[in-house]
Amino acid sequence: MADKITGSILDAGCGTGENAQYFAGLGRKVTGIDFLEEPINRAKQKATERVLPATFLVKDALVLKDWSERFDNVIDSGLFHVFNDEDRRRYVEGLATILKPGGRLFLLCFSDEEPGTQGPRRVSKKEIHDAFGEAWKVESIEESRFETRPDLKDFAFSEGGPKAWLVLERRGTGLRRSGGSVNSHECTSFNPSRRRNSANLSKVKSVTRSELAKR
């Protein structure tokens, strides 16, 4: 999948920046954001040590609508599924603002096909379609897996890693909203608060550089 991601990139909920730095190493212009300062500081330190020109910012993903930056692509590897319904709506509206018309969102989230309740909130295909309205085109939803840390002895997930959805969404050229929310008409929790998305990523590791590269 990495070869499909060209142009400028926002890594939303980047944690310590592994995905952002992978793409920076490919020569992409990359910005990573996270709500928490500690992982951003670690990301900056790693980028300096690796001599990679990635930008890392402490920023709330729920206020993207107020940001003046624009991107060709957004990568979300483990952020979307931590939000409640209202925060999810705000997040998607923000994505529609900062993505250029025709820009793409590459989203990896926990699947409702993963049994049990450990880990982040499960997300169904219908919820994905419902979250993205007429401003978006769902280009694909594929089965995937999250990679977990081997030291997570207290978590029991499916063999091979927690089941996930790998979603490719394309932002349209126009935005249509009803009542201030994004609605869908055309598309055939270990859920701590949104302020803990980095803590989630430290427990359930998001897709790694190698995983993105081989897709």
N, C-alpha and C positions, 0 to 999 in steps of 0.2 A: 504493500500500500504506500510505502514511502515515496515511490516515484510519482504517485498521483498528487502529492502535496507540494505544489510549487508556488512561488510568490511569497508574500509576507504571511507570517503565522503567529497566532495568539495561542499560547498553551494556558488554558483556563483551569485553575486549581493545580498549578504545576508542581506543588510540593518542593522537593529539592532539585528539580529541574532536569531530570535525566532525559525525558523526551525532548524538551526544548534544546538541550545541548546536543543531542543526536542530530537534530535538524540543522542546528548552527554549524555542526561539523560538515554537513552537506552543502554549506554555503547559503542556506536560507536566512532571511532576516526574521529573527524570532524574538518575541516578547513573552515572558512567563509571568503570570500573576498568581498570588495566593493571599488569602486573608490574614495569614499568620506571618509574623516577622521572622521567627526562627528558621523555618524552611527556606525563606527567601535569602536570608543571610548565608545559609549553607549553599544554596544554589549559586550565589554570587562568588563564593569562595571557590567552588568547584570549577566554575567557568574561568576564573582567573588562573587557577592551577593548570587548566587544560588549554589555556590561551584561546578561548572561544568567545566570539563577539555577541553573545546573547544578552538581552536586557531582562532584568528581573525587578518586579515592582510589588510592593505590598498594596493590594487592592481588593476590594469587595466585589465579587462577581455579580452581585445583585444591583450594582449601580453602574453597570456598563452603559446604560442608556444615556448617562451624563458625560460620557467620555468622548473626546474629540478624535481619538485615533481610529483608523480604519484598517481592516485586514482582508487579505484574500482568502485566508483559511483560519478556522478555529479547531484546535484539538481539545477534546474533553475526555480525559481518561480517568473516570471515577469521580466526577463532581456532580453531574446531573442527578444521580440517584440519591444524593444526600438531602435534597430539597423537599420540603412539603409542597403541597399543591400550589399555594399562593406564591411561595418563593420560586417555584419552577416557572410559573407564568412570568414573573418579573425577570428571571434569568433569560428566558427565551426572547422576550421583548428586547432585552439588552443585546443579545446576540444579533438580532435582526438589525439593530442600530449600527453596531461596530463592524459587521461584515459588509463588504462591498456588494452591490447587486451582482448576482451570479456567483458569489463566494460560497465556499463549502464548509460545512461542519462535519468533522469526523468524531463520532461519539461512541464511547464504550461504556456501557452501564450494566449493572446486575440484571439478570434475566429472571422473570417469574418462573422459569423452568428450573431454577436452582432450588432444591428442597430445603426445608428448615427455615429458621428465622435469624440465624447468626449472620453477621455481616450487614452491609448496607441494605436499604430498601429495595425490594424487588420491583422491576418495571416490566409491564406487558407491552406487546406490540401495539395494542390499542392505545395505551397511555402515551406512547411515543407519537403515534399519529395525532392524538388529541392535543398534545402539547404544542405541536407545530401546525400553524394554520395556513391560510391561503397565501401567505408570504413565502412559503417554503414548498419545495418539492422533495419528497422522500425518494431518493434514488435507489437505496438498497437497505435492507435490514438482514444481517447474516448472523448465524450462530457463531459464538466465539467463546473464549475463556479468559478469566483473569489468572494471573500468576501470583501465587501466594508465597510468603516467606516460609522457609522450612521450619523455623522455630516457633510457629504458631500452633502450639500443642493443644490449646484450649478451643480451637476452632475446628469444626468438622464440615468440610465442603465436599462436593462431588470429586471423585477421583479424576485427576487431570486438571483440577482447578475449578473455581466457581463458574457456573454457566453465565454467559453474558450475551448482550446484543451489540454487534458492531454496526453502527448506523452511519449512513452517508446522506446528509441533507444538503440541498442547494437553496440558497436564498434567492427569492424571485426579485423582479425589478420594481414591484410595487408592494406596499403594505396596506392591508385591509384589516381593520379591527372593529370589533363590536363591543360597546360598553367598556372600552379601554383594555380589553383582553384579546389575546390571539385565539381565534376559533378555527376548528377544522371542519371543512365540509367536503373537500374533494378527495382526501386521502382514503382509496379503496382500502424493622429497621433497627438494626444497629444504627439507627438514624438519629445521631446526635444533632444538635443545632447546626445551622449552616456555618457557624463560626468554628466548627471543628472539622472541616473537610480535610485538612492536612493530617489530623490525627487518624482519620479513617484511612488515608492512604498509607500511613505508616503501619497499619495493621493488616490491611488487605492491599497488597502491592498492585499498582496499576500495570497495564501492559508495558512491557519493557522495550528498550530500543530494538533489540533483536526481534521481538514479536512484531513491532510495527514494520520493520524492514522486510520481514519475510512474507507479509501479506500482499 
